[in-house]
């Protein structure tokens, strides 16, 4: 893309981009709303610039950063590369309606800090969430959580160091403020998010959906029975 000295931005408007909207969490096209002016960009010569787009579905503004810029001043043009950074991330979706209230509030907070790239805080909130899960499940709650965690770690291919680190981060650490806990980078955080979703699905969502289906089936049977009696 090019930012020209006459501020003609048609080539920028006509450049299509598709992203996952950080607001409506949908894969969507985006449309240009605001582009920096050429004379101001030349004056300050930033390494990157931000262009504001809007989501074509929910219509909310989305800033996107492009760079590094190539200043071709002799041609009165600034070259904007196609590579971009999306500073706002979408919050992970989950079927929260099937979770107990305490579990929901903790895992929602975990998902928010994950989207903010605060990975150590995310791990601490996941550990807190698992403690709440164990409490909700009663006396054998800890065993159920650890059994599910062990099963999922075997399914997801990872080396022993990663497995041990996840054990400490998610279960053994107890307190996110302890400096001895392993650092959580984006890779580990992504694995933890996958495991957390699977654990909550297996322990709560799957069971609740089966119960829903059973109740719906019983309702249909009862309605059919009443119809037959009326006839």
N, C-alpha and C positions, 0 to 999 in steps of 0.2 A: 504494500500500500504506500501511497505518497501523500505527504502534506505539502501543498504548493503555496507559493507566495501570494497567489490571488485568493487563497482560502477556498478553492474549489474542492469539495470533499466527496464528489460523486463516486470516485473510485473506492473510497472507504465505505460509503453507504452500500455500494454494490458488492462488497466482499462478504460472502456469507460465512457465518459462524454458527455452530450448534454446541450447546453446553448443557449441563445439568443445572437447572435453575436453583440457586441457594434458598429461594423462598418457597416455591411450590414443589420442589424436588422432582421436577419433570424434565426429561430430555427434550430440549426445545430450540427453535431458532431464536436469534436475538436481532434487534434492530437498533441502528445508531440513533442516539438522542443528542449527544454533545461531544464535540471534538475541539481540542485546544487550537487556538489561533496560531498561524504560522509565525507572525512577528514576535509574539511572546515566547514561543518555543525557541526561536533563533536567539532571542535576547538572553534567556537563562540557560539554554543548552543542557537540559536535563538528560541523564542517561536513558531514562524511560519516560513515557507519557501514559496518562490514563485517558481512556475513552469511555464515556458512559453509554451503555446500551439499555434496552428494555427487554424484558421477557415477553415473547410473543403470545404467551398464554396468560400469565397473571398480570402483565403490564407494569411490573415493579422495576425500578432502576437498578442496573447492575454495572458497577465499575470494573473495567478490565485494564491491566497494565501491559504495555508493549515495550520491547526493548531488547538489546541496546539499539538506539537510533543511529542512523548514518546521515550526517549532515553534509549534503552536497550543495554548499552555498553558492558555488560558481554556476550551478544550474537552477538556483532558487527553489530547491526542493529538499524535503527531509524524507528519507526512506524509513518506513515503519515495517519491521519484520512481522511475519505471520505468527511467530512464537509469542504466546501470551501467558500471563499469570492471572488467575482468578482469586482475588484476595478473600472473597466470601465463599465459604463452603456450605453445601447443603447439609442439614442435620439428618443423620441416618434415620430411615423409616423403621418403624416396628409396630406390631399390633398391641399397643399398650392397653387397649380395652380388656384384654384377657389377663392382665397382671393384677395382683393385689395392689392396693393404693400405695403402700410404703415402697414396694418394689418399683412401681411406676415412677414415683418422684425421684428416686435415686438413679434409676437407669436413664431417665430423661436428662438429668443433669450430667451424667457421664457422656451421653451422646452430644450434648452441647459443647463440653470442653474438648471432646474429640474433634469436632468440626472446627474448633478454634486452634487446633494443633498443639494443645496443652497436654502432651501425652503422659507425663508423670501424674498430673492431676486426674487425667482420665483413668489411669490404672488405679489410683487411690479410690476413685468413685466406683469402679468396678468391684474392687475388694469390699467396699462398704455395701454395694448392692448384693454381693454373694452372701455377706453376713446377714442381711435382711432376709434374703431368700431362705437361708438355713433356719432362721427364726420362724418364718412363716410356715415352713414344712414340719416344724415340731422337733421331737426328740431325735429323729433319724435324719434331720435336715442336712447336717454336715456330711454324713455318709452319702446321701443322694447327690449332693453337689459335687463331691470329690469323685464319685463313681462316674458321673456324667462328664466331668472334666477329663478324667483319665481316658475315657472312651473317645472323646473328641480329639484329644492330643494324638492318639494313635491313628485316627482317620486322616488328620491333617499332617502331611509329611513335614517333619522338622527334625533337626539334629538334637542330640542329648543336651547340649548347652542351652539351647532355646527352651526345651521342655523344662529343664531345671529352673531357668530364669522365670518362666511363666508360673511355675509352682510357687515360687517365692513371691512374685508380684501379685498374683491373684488370690492366693490362699494363706501362705505362711507369714506374710509381712505384717499383717494386723494394722499397722499404722503407716499411712503414706508419708509422714514427716520424717521417718527414720532414714538417715543418710546411707545406711548399709544396703538399701534395696537397689537392685539393678536399674540402670537408666533405661527408660522406655523411649525408643525411637519410633519413627513412623511405621516401620516394618513390624515391630513387635506390637505396637498399638493396633494395627490392622488385624493381626492374628487374634489379639485379645477381643476385639470387637466381634469378629466372626464367631469365636468360641462363646462369648456372652450371649449373642443372639440365639445360637443353637441350644445352649443350656436353658435359657428362659422359654424357648419354644418347646423343648422336650418336657420341661417340668411344669409348665403352666398352659401355654397356648394350645398344644396338641390335645391335652386332657379336656380343656374347656370347649374346644371345637367338637370333640367327640360327644361331650355332654349336650351341646347345642343340637347336634344332629339327632341324638337320641330323643331329646324333648320334641323336636320337630316331627320326628317319625311317630311318636306317641300321640301328638296332637292330630296328625293326619288320620291315624287309626281311630281316634276318638270321634273325629268329625265324620268319618265314613260310617262308623257304628251308629251315630245319631241319625244320619241320613237314612240308613236302612230301617231303623226303628220308626222313623217318621213315615216311610213308605208303607 
